[in-house]
Amino acid sequence: MKFLKNNLCTFLMLTLIFCVAMTGDAEASTVFTTAKNKLTDLFKNVKWVIFIIGGFGLVALAFQAIFGKLKWAWFAALAFGLAVVAAASSIINYANNDDDQTSGFADSLQ
């Protein structure tokens, strides 16, 4: 333990040097462009999963609401939620003042 206390600054400096040496070309534009592309891909993939699960849920809630086991408001809430997810990319483009379809959030609703 005494060795660690005496050499803590040395370990921190070696860690800092290692991190700086391993980053390579860490330009802000490259980092943010990569993050934007990865988040856009994640958003698209998660959106499809939500649509598939939500579609099955919508059918199940519709049957339950028809037979009186569930309130119609829950069915309407799920349908409205799926509509919001479908329009989310258009909302993001509107908030960014981004009219072009090259931003990655292009949607078939436009």
Secondary structure, DSSP 8 states (H G I E B T S, - for coil): -HHHHHTHHHHHHHHHHHHHHHH-S--HHHHHHHHHHHHHHHHHHHHHHHHHHHHHHHHHHHHHHHTTSS-HHHHHHHHHHHHHHHHHHHHHHHHTT--SGGGS---TT-
